[in-house]
Amino acid sequence: MHAFRDVATAAYCPRKLYYRRRDPEAVDTPEEVAARRRLAFRYEELLDSDPELLAAPIEVTPTQYRSRLGRTKARLDAWEELADPDEREVHLDGRECRGVAHKITAGPPRPSLVFAGEPPEQGVWEPQTVRLVAAAKALAWERETPVETAFAEYPAYGVVRRVPLTTRRKAAYRSALRTAERIDGPPGRVENDAKCAPCEYRDDCGTQTRSLRSLL
């Protein structure tokens, strides 16, 4: 059975997943990431308290942050459940994948995953899509109920998005799952890809990356 993170990494870069599986010192959650995720459980506090917001590890101005969260609070039907969830850090064991849902809403149950990075302008990044589908399928398996919606939270940016689990998103999950299952040796290198630059396995991987200046 695969971890949610593994299928998401397979969607991002199969070679990275190969090296992570072989790394005995791989860190599950760096403290910087954990600190940003904790913001997702403090939304009302951050909306109400200037000192708390100013001290928080946010990546936008306090005015932008409150504006974004305020709009989300006004339009999102599950705001109260996400701001103060009854079920937090829930371990899920599905038929194909296992992992932690940071929050689960009630009636109907829907998983919410909290991401430390920056959101795209619309929707969610594909590896995050894969992780959301994995969590939704695991939740559906455990609760024996259909789950067709998930939530993606980017608390350092004040963004919360409702994510319908469309056919395209489910197909991306199935593709990543097949990739994760097939990896038994290092997949082929990917050259000149910007996502290689921040990868912690870049030196071991040997992927050659070049700057935009060199490409021009």
C-alpha positions as CSV (number, residue, x, y, z in Angstrom):
1,M,0.0,0.0,0.0
2,H,1.3,3.4,-1.0
3,A,1.5,6.5,1.1
4,F,-0.4,9.6,-0.1
5,R,2.9,11.4,-0.3
6,D,4.4,8.6,-2.5
7,V,1.7,8.8,-5.2
8,A,1.9,12.6,-5.2
9,T,5.7,12.4,-5.6
10,A,5.3,9.9,-8.4
11,A,3.1,12.6,-10.2
12,Y,5.8,15.2,-9.6
13,C,8.9,13.2,-10.4
14,P,9.2,9.4,-10.4
15,R,13.0,9.7,-10.0
16,K,12.6,11.7,-6.8
17,L,10.3,9.0,-5.4
18,Y,12.9,6.4,-6.2
19,Y,15.6,8.2,-4.2
20,R,13.3,9.1,-1.4
21,R,12.4,5.4,-0.9
22,R,16.1,4.6,-0.6
23,D,16.9,7.4,1.8
24,P,17.0,6.2,5.4
25,E,17.2,9.8,6.7
26,A,14.3,11.2,4.7
27,V,12.4,13.8,6.9
28,D,8.7,13.5,6.7
29,T,7.8,17.0,7.7
30,P,10.4,19.8,8.1
31,E,9.6,22.3,10.9
32,E,9.1,25.1,8.5
33,V,6.4,23.1,6.8
34,A,4.8,22.1,10.1
35,A,4.7,25.7,11.2
36,R,2.8,26.8,8.1
37,R,0.4,23.9,8.4
38,R,-0.4,24.9,12.0
39,L,-1.8,28.2,10.6
40,A,-4.7,26.2,9.1
41,F,-6.0,25.5,12.7
42,R,-5.8,29.2,13.6
43,Y,-7.9,31.0,11.0
44,E,-10.3,32.8,13.3
45,E,-7.5,33.8,15.6
46,L,-5.5,35.2,12.7
47,L,-8.6,37.1,11.5
48,D,-9.2,38.7,14.9
49,S,-5.7,39.3,16.4
50,D,-3.2,41.8,14.9
51,P,-0.2,40.6,17.1
52,E,-0.9,36.9,16.2
53,L,-1.1,37.7,12.5
54,L,2.0,39.8,12.4
55,A,4.0,37.0,14.1
56,A,2.6,34.3,11.9
57,P,4.7,32.7,9.0
58,I,2.5,34.1,6.2
59,E,3.8,34.9,2.7
60,V,1.5,37.8,1.9
61,T,0.7,41.1,3.7
62,P,-1.6,41.0,6.7
63,T,-4.1,43.0,4.7
64,Q,-4.1,40.6,1.8
65,Y,-4.3,37.7,4.2
66,R,-7.4,38.9,6.0
67,S,-9.0,39.9,2.7
68,R,-8.5,36.4,1.3
69,L,-9.7,34.6,4.4
70,G,-12.6,37.0,4.7
71,R,-13.8,36.2,1.2
72,T,-13.4,32.5,1.8
73,K,-15.3,32.7,5.1
74,A,-18.2,34.4,3.3
75,R,-18.5,32.0,0.4
76,L,-17.4,28.5,1.6
77,D,-20.2,26.4,3.0
78,A,-17.7,24.3,5.1
79,W,-15.9,27.3,6.7
80,E,-16.9,26.5,10.3
81,E,-15.9,22.8,9.9
82,L,-12.5,23.8,8.4
83,A,-11.8,26.6,10.9
84,D,-12.6,24.4,13.9
85,P,-12.7,20.7,12.7
86,D,-13.9,17.9,14.9
87,E,-11.6,15.4,13.2
88,R,-7.9,16.5,12.9
89,E,-4.8,14.6,11.7
90,V,-6.8,11.5,10.9
91,H,-4.9,8.5,9.7
92,L,-6.7,6.8,6.8
93,D,-6.2,3.3,5.4
94,G,-7.7,2.9,2.0
95,R,-7.7,0.0,-0.5
96,E,-4.7,1.4,-2.4
97,C,-3.2,4.2,-0.3
98,R,-2.8,5.3,3.3
99,G,-1.9,8.6,4.9
100,V,-3.1,11.5,7.0
101,A,-6.0,13.8,6.3
102,H,-5.3,17.0,8.1
103,K,-9.1,17.6,8.6
104,I,-12.3,15.8,7.8
105,T,-15.6,17.6,7.5
106,A,-18.9,16.0,8.6
107,G,-22.1,15.5,6.7
108,P,-20.9,14.4,4.1
109,P,-17.3,13.5,5.1
110,R,-14.7,15.3,2.9
111,P,-11.0,15.4,3.5
112,S,-8.9,18.6,3.6
113,L,-5.2,18.6,3.1
114,V,-3.0,21.5,4.1
115,F,-0.1,22.5,1.8
116,A,2.8,24.7,2.9
117,G,3.6,26.1,-0.5
118,E,2.1,28.7,-2.8
119,P,-1.2,27.9,-4.7
120,P,-1.5,28.2,-8.4
121,E,-3.7,31.0,-9.7
122,Q,-6.6,28.5,-10.1
123,G,-7.2,25.0,-8.9
124,V,-4.4,23.0,-7.4
125,W,-1.1,21.6,-8.6
126,E,-1.2,18.1,-10.2
127,P,0.8,16.3,-7.4
128,Q,-1.6,17.9,-4.9
129,T,-4.6,16.8,-7.0
130,V,-3.2,13.2,-6.8
131,R,-2.8,13.5,-3.0
132,L,-6.3,14.8,-2.6
133,V,-7.8,12.0,-4.7
134,A,-5.8,9.5,-2.7
135,A,-7.2,10.9,0.6
136,A,-10.7,11.0,-0.7
137,K,-10.6,7.4,-1.9
138,A,-9.2,6.2,1.4
139,L,-11.9,8.1,3.3
140,A,-14.6,6.6,1.1
141,W,-13.1,3.1,1.6
142,E,-13.1,3.5,5.4
143,R,-16.5,5.2,5.8
144,E,-18.1,3.2,3.0
145,T,-19.6,6.3,1.4
146,P,-18.9,8.2,-1.8
147,V,-16.6,11.2,-1.5
148,E,-16.6,13.4,-4.5
149,T,-15.1,16.6,-3.1
150,A,-12.0,17.6,-1.1
151,F,-10.5,20.8,0.1
152,A,-7.0,22.2,-0.4
153,E,-5.7,24.7,2.1
154,Y,-2.7,27.0,1.6
155,P,-2.6,28.7,5.0
156,A,0.6,30.7,4.5
157,Y,-1.3,32.5,1.7
158,G,-4.8,32.6,3.2
159,V,-6.3,30.5,0.4
160,V,-8.8,27.6,0.8
161,R,-10.2,25.9,-2.3
162,R,-13.0,23.4,-2.8
163,V,-11.8,20.7,-5.2
164,P,-14.3,18.6,-7.1
165,L,-12.9,15.1,-7.9
166,T,-13.4,15.2,-11.6
167,T,-12.8,12.4,-14.0
168,R,-9.6,14.1,-15.1
169,R,-8.3,14.3,-11.5
170,K,-9.1,10.7,-10.9
171,A,-7.2,9.7,-14.0
172,A,-4.2,11.7,-12.8
173,Y,-4.3,9.7,-9.6
174,R,-4.6,6.3,-11.4
175,S,-1.6,7.3,-13.6
176,A,0.5,8.3,-10.6
177,L,-0.5,5.1,-8.7
178,R,0.7,2.9,-11.7
179,T,3.9,4.9,-11.8
180,A,4.6,4.3,-8.1
181,E,3.9,0.6,-8.5
182,R,6.3,0.2,-11.4
183,I,9.3,1.8,-9.8
184,D,12.0,-0.8,-9.0
185,G,15.0,1.1,-10.4
186,P,15.9,4.7,-11.1
187,P,13.5,6.1,-13.8
188,G,15.0,8.0,-16.7
189,R,16.5,11.5,-16.0
190,V,14.6,14.6,-16.8
191,E,16.8,17.4,-18.2
192,N,16.3,21.2,-18.0
193,D,13.3,21.1,-15.6
194,A,12.9,23.9,-13.1
195,K,11.5,21.5,-10.5
196,C,14.9,19.7,-10.2
197,A,16.6,22.8,-8.8
198,P,15.0,22.7,-5.3
199,C,15.1,18.8,-5.1
200,E,17.0,17.5,-2.1
201,Y,18.2,14.5,-4.3
202,R,19.6,16.6,-7.1
203,D,23.2,15.7,-6.4
204,D,22.5,12.0,-6.2
205,C,20.2,12.0,-9.2
206,G,22.6,13.6,-11.6
207,T,20.0,15.4,-13.6
208,Q,21.5,18.2,-15.5
209,T,19.7,21.6,-15.1
210,R,20.6,24.8,-16.8
211,S,19.5,28.4,-16.2
212,L,17.2,30.3,-18.5
213,R,20.2,32.5,-19.5
214,S,22.1,29.4,-20.7
215,L,19.1,28.1,-22.7
216,L,18.8,31.5,-24.5
